[in-house]
Amino acid sequence: MVEIWEMDASPGNVRCFPMNEQIAEWLYDGAVALQQGDRELARDLLMRVVEADETVEEAWLWLSGAVEDEADQRTALENVLALNPANEAAKRGLAWLDANA
């Protein structure tokens, strides 16, 4: 079995831990789908990730771009910051939502 490693590089907390191969595949495929403009597929795949493991910071971040409802975007970004308060992309996303509310 291949091990996929996820890295937590939040300040003062650099560590790596194994990520389930199926979760890693859903995460990758969801990010690719979103980049290719398929928000529905991206949403489905990324929801699978967070339902299987709600601690995958990257899944929440990508999911914030896959959902259309601003409340859902905010929830996803807040979940990123709950996992990593130093995540600049999530901070920028919330600032953008606040400025455009």
Secondary structure as UniProt FT lines:
FT   STRAND          4..10
FT   TURN            11..12
FT   STRAND          13..19
FT   HELIX           21..35
FT   TURN            36..37
FT   HELIX           39..52
FT   TURN            54..55
FT   HELIX           57..66
FT   HELIX           70..83
FT   TURN            85..86
FT   HELIX           88..99
//
